[in-house]
Amino acid sequence: MLNGMSVREPARHALYARLEDVLGPEHADTLMTHLPQHQSDQVATKSDICVLKSDIAMLRSGMADFKAEVRADIKEVRADIKELSGVVRDQQKFYVGTVVGSMTALTAIFSLVVGLLN
């Protein structure tokens, strides 16, 4: 940059041509790749960085609230799962009892029928 003004493409080409004359094409290419190609309006300022820091701080604060909400939701889901687990366990006991009782009754009836036939 010259006096706060951005370097335009023609000036870059002129610089490259002169570097090529003095240093040769390989060294001119190397040097030009290390020079910034952006315009001055594309450079971040300290105030830009301060705004960015402020935005990041707000995001972190929001994330802390979000984390708390997610933790509360997870706690609620775990309680629901625990409750459902108890319901399933009770139903399983009922069905096992029903099946065992039915099988016992059928075995007794079968034994009675076989005994009557003999």
C-alpha positions, 0 to 999 in steps of 0.5 A: 500500500502506498499512502493508505491507498490500495495497490492496483493490478497494473502496479502489481504487474509493473512490480512483477516485471521489474522484479523479473528483470532484476531477480529472474522469473523464479525469484519474482514469482516467489516474492510476489506470492508472499505479497498480499493481493487483497484490497485495503477494504478487505483487511480486518481492523482492531474494531472488527476484531473487537466486534467479533470478540463480542459476537463470540462472547454472546454466542458462548453465553447463548450456548451456556443457556442452551446447554442448561436447557439440553441437560434439563431435557436429557434429565426429563427423558431419562426420568421418562425412560426409567418410568417406562422401564418400570411399566415394561417390567410390570407388564412382562411379569404379568405376561409371564405369570399369565403364560405360566398359569395357562400352561399349568392349566392346560397341562392339568387338563391334558393330564385329566383327559389322558387319565380319563381315557385310560 
